[in-house]
Amino acid sequence: MSIPRAFPVFAIAFAAAYAVLYAVCVAKNYALFTYHPALDQFGFGVQKPKDGPAMYWYGWLATSGIAAALIGFAAAWLPETLTRRLWSGWSWAVPLAVMLFFCYLLRGYFLR
């Protein structure tokens, strides 16, 4: 079984884009949907808590996943001359940078 030429390009673009998009979704609260666990209900978009806490995490994952998949597919369609020199390290370097961003974003929890 051989892997198509476009799959590594898709995987690298998806990994880098997903990490960045997830950080943006968390920072700006761009959730595709909201889950209300006390009511066992899902609501479209960002909603206020109804009866108990609202969970936006699932919506952030979905928003980031859909957008990163579109970016990955777009990168996979690029000609090989443009993607030949794509560094595979982006698939770990960008998520590592995003983890540092989350440490900064959540510094209030660490520095109490």
N, C-alpha and C positions, 0 to 999 in steps of 0.2 A: 504494500500500500504506500503510495507516495502522497506527500502533502503538497497541495497546490502552491505556486509561488506567492500568491496573494495572502495566504493565511498568516505567515509571520508578520507581514505588514499590518494586517488587520489586528493581530494580537498586540503588537507594540503600540499602535495608535489607540486601541481600545483601553489598554491598561493605563496609559498616560492620561488620556482624556477622561476616563472614569474617575481617577483620583482627583483631578482638578475640578471636574464638574460636581463631584460629591462635596468637596470643600465649599464651592460656591453655593450649592443647594442648602447646606447646613448654615452657612453664614447669612444668607439672604432669605432662608426659609421658603425655598421653592419646592414644595411637596406636591406631587401629582395627586395624592389623596391623603386623607387623615383617617386613622383608626381610633375608634373610641372603645377601649376594652371593657369598660363597665357596661356598655350597652351592646357590645359585640356588633358594632356597625362600622361601615366604611363610608366616608363622605368624599366627594370630589373636591380637590384643591385643599387649601389650608383653611381649616375651620377652627372656631373657638372650642374649648372644652365644653362638653355638654353635661355629663354626670360623671365626674371624675376626670382624670388626666386624659389628654389627647396625645396620641403617638404619631409623630411626623416621620419617624425613621424609615418606615416602609415606603412612604411616599418619596423621600429623598433618594432611596435606593432605586426605585422605579424610574424616577426622573433622570438620574445619572446614568442608569443602564441604557435607557432608550436613546438618550442623546449621544452617549459614547458609542453605541452600536452604529448609529448613523455616521459618526465621524470615522469609525473604523471601516465601514463599508466604502465611504468616500475615499479614504486613503488606499484601500485595496484596489480601487479602480484606477488609481494613478498609474502612469506608464512606469515600466521597470527602470527606466533611466533616472527617474526622480526618486524612486524608493530604494535603489541599490545601495546607497550609502547611508541608509537609516540605521542609526546606532541602536542595537537591541538593549542597551543599558537604560534607555528612556523608560522601559517597562518596570524598572526598579528605582531609578533615580528620582523620577517625578513623584511616585507614591511616598518615598522617603521624605522628600521635601514637604509633601502635604501632611505627613505625620508631624513634622516639626511645626507646621502652621497650626495644627490642632493643639499641640502643646501650648503654643502662644495663645490660641483662642480660648483655651480652658485654663489659663494660668490662674484665674481667680479661685479655682477649686484646689489648686496645688499650694497656693500661697496664703492660705487662711491662718 
